[in-house]
Amino acid sequence: MKLLPTDMQAHLDDGTTTLAWCWRIERADGAIFGFTDHDRTLVISGASFEPDSGFSASEIRASADFSVDGQDAEGALRSDRITETDILDGRWDNAAIEVWRVNWEDVAQRVLMRRGNLGQIRRGKQVFVAEVRSLTHFLNQPVGRTYQYYCDAELGDARCGVNLATPSYSGSGSVALVSGDRAFRTAGLGGFAANWFALGRVEWTSGANAGRRAEVSIHSIVAGAAQITLIEAPVREITLGDGFFIQAGCDKQFATCRIKFGNGVNFRGFPAIPGDDTIVRYPTQGGGNTGQPL
């Protein structure tokens, strides 16, 4: 049972209430937004909760077990606050959210109803519907390491130890030719072999996508110039002259770690683990049958 502040409880007991919902959302990039279903802006702890977003909420779904509780929040797509481009770009993914019940006549009277993260976001032509997940959704995420053939470290992190800032593992350039919505030919990467940047990352330094990152699918050489194909097309169109910074990629295999990065001692996988084909192996006539493991 939730215990309410004394003044909030007194307001509810009065019989005539002046209540509103308020949502405080903090994205991963640190941007903070406040929304309310009241008809005027409310200022709470120095943060403004705006009414003109069209934000409204469904009932709160809660359970007594460890299943993920939820609530849906619906709002309008607006060019200055919540844009379709930012949603597609993932800027709102897993944003931290607090849901408050507030007395709009005296905002000091309020109670925190829920804390969680934004989940799936469904878009319409002019509106969006965001799923508000409770903190129990973290219990569904795997914790710890997995015994597997491939390395489970992120290239360049503390467990990996590779310095991606060195010139041999990174480069910069600009778009010289656009070859589709996710492929482009570059100027400035002529010193690198094909596939050196495959499975790596691109960070745009100029143009409409400046500040955003993308994963590389293919790095090929076409007409003597490097061509980069991204796994997904950027939200905003790639144009000639867009600048970028790119880092080498890793396929998580021991041979790549040892040969490409000279980092076999820090490999975080188990390259000698038996594969699935070990289970179906069997002796054959004339196959040696020396008594060694199959």
C-alpha positions in Angstrom: 0.0 0.0 0.0 1.3 3.4 -0.9 1.6 5.9 1.9 0.7 9.5 0.9 2.1 12.7 2.3 -0.2 14.2 5.0 -1.2 17.2 3.0 -1.9 15.1 -0.1 -4.1 12.7 1.9 -6.0 15.7 3.4 -6.7 17.0 -0.1 -8.0 13.6 -1.2 -10.2 13.3 1.9 -11.7 16.8 1.2 -13.8 15.3 -1.5 -13.2 18.1 -4.1 -9.9 17.4 -5.8 -7.8 19.3 -8.3 -5.5 16.6 -9.6 -3.4 16.2 -12.7 -1.0 13.7 -14.1 2.6 14.8 -14.7 5.4 12.9 -16.5 9.1 13.7 -16.2 11.2 12.1 -18.9 15.0 12.0 -19.0 16.6 10.7 -22.2 19.9 8.9 -22.4 21.5 12.1 -23.8 20.6 14.0 -20.6 17.7 16.0 -22.1 14.8 16.4 -19.7 11.1 16.9 -20.6 8.0 17.5 -18.6 4.4 17.0 -19.7 1.1 17.2 -18.0 -2.6 16.6 -18.9 -3.5 19.8 -17.1 -4.5 22.9 -19.2 -1.6 25.1 -18.1 2.1 24.8 -17.4 3.0 23.5 -14.0 6.4 24.2 -12.5 7.7 21.5 -10.1 11.1 21.6 -8.5 12.3 24.0 -11.2 11.1 21.9 -14.1 8.3 23.0 -16.4 5.5 20.5 -17.2 3.9 21.6 -20.4 0.2 21.0 -21.3 0.3 21.4 -25.1 1.9 18.0 -25.8 -1.4 16.3 -25.9 0.0 13.8 -23.3 -2.6 11.5 -21.8 -2.3 8.1 -20.0 -4.1 4.8 -19.8 -4.9 3.1 -16.5 -1.9 1.7 -14.6 -1.6 -2.1 -15.0 0.0 -3.7 -11.9 0.4 -7.2 -10.6 1.5 -8.8 -7.3 4.1 -11.0 -9.0 7.4 -10.2 -10.8 5.8 -9.6 -14.2 6.4 -6.2 -15.8 3.7 -3.7 -14.9 2.8 -1.2 -17.6 1.0 1.9 -18.7 0.5 3.6 -22.0 1.1 7.3 -22.6 -0.2 9.0 -25.7 0.9 12.3 -27.1 1.1 14.5 -30.2 4.1 14.6 -32.5 5.5 18.2 -32.4 8.4 19.7 -34.3 9.9 21.4 -31.2 9.5 18.7 -28.5 8.7 15.2 -29.7 9.5 14.6 -33.3 9.1 11.5 -35.5 12.7 11.8 -36.5 14.0 11.6 -32.9 11.7 8.6 -32.2 13.0 6.8 -35.3 16.6 7.8 -34.4 16.2 6.0 -31.0 16.7 9.1 -28.9 13.7 8.2 -26.7 14.5 4.5 -26.3 14.6 3.4 -22.7 14.3 7.0 -21.4 13.8 7.2 -17.7 10.3 8.3 -16.7 8.6 9.3 -13.5 4.8 9.5 -13.3 3.4 11.9 -10.6 -0.1 12.7 -9.3 -0.1 16.4 -8.5 -2.5 18.9 -7.0 -2.4 21.6 -9.6 -3.5 24.3 -7.2 -0.6 23.5 -4.9 2.1 21.5 -6.7 3.9 20.8 -3.4 1.1 18.3 -2.8 2.1 15.4 -5.1 3.0 11.7 -4.9 5.2 9.6 -7.2 3.0 6.9 -8.7 5.5 5.1 -10.8 9.1 5.1 -12.0 10.3 3.1 -15.0 11.4 3.4 -18.6 9.9 4.0 -22.0 9.4 0.8 -23.9 7.9 0.2 -27.3 6.8 3.4 -29.1 4.1 3.1 -31.7 3.7 5.9 -34.2 0.7 7.2 -36.1 0.4 10.1 -38.6 0.2 12.8 -35.9 0.4 10.9 -32.6 2.5 8.4 -30.8 1.8 5.8 -28.0 4.7 5.0 -25.6 4.7 2.0 -23.3 5.8 2.9 -19.7 7.5 -0.2 -18.2 8.0 -0.6 -14.5 11.5 -1.2 -13.0 10.8 -4.9 -12.9 11.6 -5.2 -16.6 15.3 -5.1 -15.7 14.7 -8.6 -14.1 14.1 -10.0 -17.6 17.6 -8.9 -18.8 20.4 -11.5 -18.7 23.2 -10.8 -16.1 26.7 -12.3 -16.2 28.7 -13.9 -18.9 27.8 -16.7 -21.4 30.0 -19.6 -22.1 30.4 -19.2 -25.9 32.8 -19.4 -28.8 32.7 -15.7 -29.6 34.2 -12.9 -27.5 31.6 -11.1 -25.3 33.6 -7.9 -24.8 32.9 -4.7 -26.7 35.7 -3.7 -29.0 37.7 -0.9 -27.2 36.2 -1.3 -23.7 38.3 -2.0 -20.6 37.9 -5.8 -20.9 39.1 -5.7 -24.5 41.9 -3.2 -24.1 42.2 -2.2 -27.8 42.8 1.5 -28.3 40.5 2.5 -31.1 41.9 6.0 -31.2 45.1 4.9 -32.8 45.4 5.8 -36.6 45.5 2.1 -37.6 42.0 1.4 -36.2 40.2 4.6 -37.0 39.9 7.2 -39.7 37.9 10.2 -40.9 36.5 11.3 -44.2 33.6 12.7 -46.1 30.9 11.5 -48.4 32.0 11.7 -52.1 29.2 9.8 -53.7 25.8 8.6 -52.3 25.0 5.1 -53.5 21.6 4.6 -51.8 19.9 5.4 -48.5 22.6 3.5 -46.5 25.6 3.2 -48.8 28.1 5.9 -49.8 31.6 6.2 -51.4 34.1 8.1 -49.3 37.1 10.4 -49.6 39.8 9.9 -47.0 40.0 6.2 -46.3 42.2 5.1 -49.2 44.9 3.6 -46.9 42.7 0.9 -45.5 42.0 -2.6 -46.9 38.6 -3.8 -47.8 36.4 -5.0 -44.8 38.7 -3.3 -42.3 35.8 -1.2 -41.0 33.1 -3.9 -41.5 31.1 -4.3 -38.3 32.6 -1.1 -37.1 30.9 2.2 -36.2 30.4 5.5 -38.0 29.9 8.7 -36.1 28.7 11.6 -38.2 30.6 14.9 -37.6 28.7 17.2 -40.0 25.5 17.2 -42.0 22.0 16.4 -41.0 23.1 13.3 -39.0 25.8 15.1 -37.0 26.3 13.5 -33.6 24.6 10.3 -34.5 26.2 6.9 -34.8 25.6 4.0 -37.1 26.9 0.4 -37.5 28.8 -0.6 -40.6 27.7 -3.7 -42.5 30.2 -3.8 -45.5 33.4 -2.0 -46.3 34.4 -2.5 -49.9 36.7 -0.9 -52.4 34.9 0.4 -55.5 36.8 2.2 -58.3 39.8 2.7 -56.0 37.7 4.4 -53.2 36.3 3.0 -50.0 32.5 2.3 -50.0 30.7 2.0 -46.7 27.3 0.2 -46.4 25.5 0.7 -43.1 23.3 -1.9 -41.5 20.4 0.5 -41.3 19.7 3.7 -43.2 20.1 6.9 -41.1 16.9 8.7 -40.2 18.1 11.8 -42.1 19.3 11.6 -45.7 23.0 11.2 -46.4 24.3 14.0 -48.6 27.5 14.9 -50.4 30.2 16.4 -48.1 28.8 14.9 -44.9 31.8 14.3 -42.6 32.3 11.3 -40.4 34.6 9.5 -38.1 34.9 5.7 -38.4 36.3 2.9 -36.2 37.4 -0.6 -37.2 35.1 -3.5 -36.6 35.5 -7.0 -35.0 33.6 -10.2 -35.8 34.3 -11.5 -32.2 36.4 -14.5 -33.4 39.8 -15.4 -31.9 41.7 -15.3 -35.2 40.5 -11.7 -35.8 41.4 -10.7 -32.3 44.9 -12.2 -32.6 45.8 -11.2 -36.2 43.9 -7.9 -36.8 44.3 -6.4 -33.3 47.2 -8.4 -31.9 45.1 -8.8 -28.8 44.7 -12.6 -28.4 45.7 -12.5 -24.7 42.6 -10.4 -23.9 40.1 -12.5 -26.0 37.0 -13.0 -23.9 35.5 -16.0 -25.6 36.2 -19.8 -25.5 37.6 -20.7 -28.9 38.2 -24.3 -28.0 34.6 -25.0 -27.0 33.2 -27.9 -28.9 30.7 -26.9 -31.6 27.3 -28.4 -32.3 28.8 -30.6 -35.0 30.7 -32.5 -32.3 27.4 -34.2 -31.3 26.7 -35.7 -34.7 30.2 -36.9 -35.5 30.6 -40.7 -36.0 33.4 -43.1 -37.1 33.6 -44.0 -40.8 35.3 -46.8 -42.6 38.7 -45.7 -43.8 38.4 -42.5 -41.7 41.5 -43.2 -39.6 39.8 -44.5 -36.5 43.0 -44.0 -34.5 41.3 -43.7 -31.1 41.7 -39.9 -31.1 38.7 -37.7 -30.4 36.4 -37.3 -33.3 
